[in-house]
Amino acid sequence: MVLTLGAGSTSGVQARSDTLEDWLRESGEFTNSDIRSLRTGAPVIRVVGPEGRDGLFLLGAVRVATTPAQLIALWNRPSEFFRGRSTLAVGEVHLPPRIDDFRDLRLPESDLQELPFCRPGSCRVKLAEGPMTTLSAAARRPPEDREAAVTGRFRSMLFEYADGFVRRGLSALPPYVDKARPTSTLEALAPLRAMDTSFFAQSRVLTRHLRTFPRTLAEGVTDRMAWTLEDVGI
């Protein structure tokens, strides 16, 4: 199971590339074969960004049978926009976040059974040592209290993460612990944010908003945030 907390922005500024296909070639290094696949309706994913780091930056594209106005309208309904075939649950996060935004979040029974014995990086729930210790302690409560204790604490954690992100940006997010060395979210995304390619040149307003969030609020940019619980078959 993978839990994702997604945030994004939209801007009314138009891209400068002659066509979307040109933009994909320039920004995502899409090949002519990739473009032909897109025209047939197939999804295409490319690795973009700096090489040689412990991680991947992916850019994906797929044709959708809708108009730009309809797509933006759907984007403004995050609980629908972020729902896919592997999605177990999804919820919109208000700005500023509210604890009630996470009311529909419940960990699967398999995670509840693992948590009493979890250490950072050893289970499907990926948390740093402090939060993992707290959640494991809640999971060791009597069976009749366990689910409520774990769910309540987990929802509170996510609310704190979302609220911290809105107030202080990426520096407020906890490290991702999946290996011996925890991965800082801010450090992991720094190379991508620093890239000077047409990916960011399409909209200077939106780029400045993303790179300085939350210190500046760009005019004409709308932020949306949502959480999803996904079953990726792991």
N, C-alpha and C positions, 0 to 999 in steps of 0.2 A: 504494500500500500504506500502511496505517495501523497502527501498533503502539500498543496501549493497555495501560496497567497499571491495573487496576481494583481498588479497595478499597471495602469497605462494612461495615456493621454491622447487626445485628438486635437487637431488644429485645422482651422479653415484655410490655411495657406496652401496654395496649389504647388505641386512638385514642378521642378524646372525641366525635367527630362522630357524629350519629345513624346515618348510613349512609356508605359509601364514596363514593357519588355526591355527598353533601353536601360531603365533604372535597375532592373534585375540583373542585367549583364554587368553594369558598372559597379553596383553595390554588393551584389551577392555572388558575383563571378559565375552566373548561370551561363551554361554553354548553349549553342544552337540546339543541341539535342534536348536539353532541359526545357527550352522554350517550346519546342515541338510537343513535348510531353504535356506541358501546361495547356497547350491549345486543345489537346484531346480530353482534358479534364482530370488528368492524373496529378496527384500532389508531388511536389519536388522539394527536397530539403538539401541545403548546402551548408558546409562548415565555413564560417567566415571569421575574420578577426585574426589576432596574433597567433602564431604557432609556437610550439615548444613550451606551453604552459600546462599545468595539471587541470585541464578542463576543456570544454568545447563551447563555442558560440555557434548556434544554429540559426539559419534563416530559412523559413519554409514559405511556400506559396502554393495556392490552389485556386482555380477558377470557381466562382460562386454565381449561381443564377439569381442575381438580384441587382438592384440599382444602387449607386452610391448613397442616395438618401435613405433607402431601406436598410443598408448596412450600418449607417451611422445611427439610425433609430434603434437597431438591434444592439449596437455597442452601448447605447444608453440604458439598456436593460441587462446589466452584467450577469444576473442569475440565469438568463437565457443564452447570452453570448458565449459564456464559458462552459456550457454544458455539452459534453460529448458522449460517445458510446461507452467510454471507460469511466465516466463520472458517476460516483456513488452519491455524492451530495455537493451542493453548491449554494453559496449565499453571497448577497451583495454586502459590501462594507461601506457604511456611510462615512462622510467626511465632515467633521471628525468622527472616528469610529465609535460604536456603541457596543457594550457587552452583549446586547440582545442580537447583534448582527450574527453571532455564532450559535444561536439557539438550536439550529438544525444539525450541528456537528456532533457526531457520535463515532468513536473509534470502533472498528470491527472487533468482534469477539476474539479473533486470533491475536490482535495486538494487546488486548486486555490480558490474555493468558501469558504473553511474553514479558510484559512490562515488569512484573515482580523480580525478574532475574536479569533485567537489561543493564548494560553498561554503555557508555557513549560509543557509538559506532557499531555495536554488536547486534542491534535489532532493526526492524524496519522503521520504527519511529526514530528519527535522527535528531538528537538534542545534545546540547553541551552538558557538562557534568552536573552543574547546579540544577537546571530544570529536570534532567533525567532522574536525579536523586529524589526530587520532590514528587515526580510522577510515579516512580517506582514505589515510593512509600505509600502513595494513595492506592496503588494497585494491590498492596498487601493488606488492605483493610478486609474485614470479614466479607464473605461473598455477597451478603445482602446489601452491603454499603459500597462495594468496590466500584461498580459502574458509575454511580452518581458521583463518587469522590474523584475518580479519574476524569470523567467528562467535565465536571465543574472546574477542576484545576487546569485542564487542557484548554478549555474555552477562555479562561482568564489569561493564560499565557499568550494565546493568539491575539486577544484583545490588546494586551500590553505591547506585543510586537507591532501590531498595526498602528496603535496610537503613537508609539515611539517613532515609527517610520514617518508618519504624517508630520510629527513635530520636529524631528531631527534628521530625517533622511536615512540613507543606507548605513550610516555609522551607528544607528540605534539597533540594527538587526543583529541577532546572536550569530555566532559561528555555526557553520554546518559541519557536523561531526560524522564522517563516514570512513575515515582512515585514522592513522596514528596521529596526524597533525590536523587540528581543526582548520576549516577553511573560512576565512573572513569574507562575508558577502561583499563588503566594500572593496577589499583587495581583489577579489575574483572578478568584479565588474569594472574595475579601474581601467584595464587595457581597452575594453570595448568602449567605454565612455570617452577615452582619449583618442580614439580613432578619428583621423581626419580624411574621411572619404565621402563620396557622394551620398552614402547612406545618411549622413548627418547634414549634408549640404542642401538637401531638398527643402528644409525649413529651418532657417536660422532661429526663428522664434521658438519653435518646438525644441530644437536642440539645446538652446540656452535654458529653457525651462527644465528639461530632463537633467542637465548637468549641474544645475544650481539648486534643484529642489531640496528642501522646501524654502530656501532663503528668498527666492523670488517667485512671483506668480505672474506668468506671462498673460497678457491680454489676448483673449480669443482662444485660450487653451482650456479644455475641460478634462479633469481627472476622473477616473473611475477605478474602483478597487473591488476585488472579489476574492473569496477563498473557494477552493475546490478540493474534494477528497477523491483521489483517483485510484482505480485498480489497474495497475500496469502489468499484472501477471508475474510479479516477483515473488 
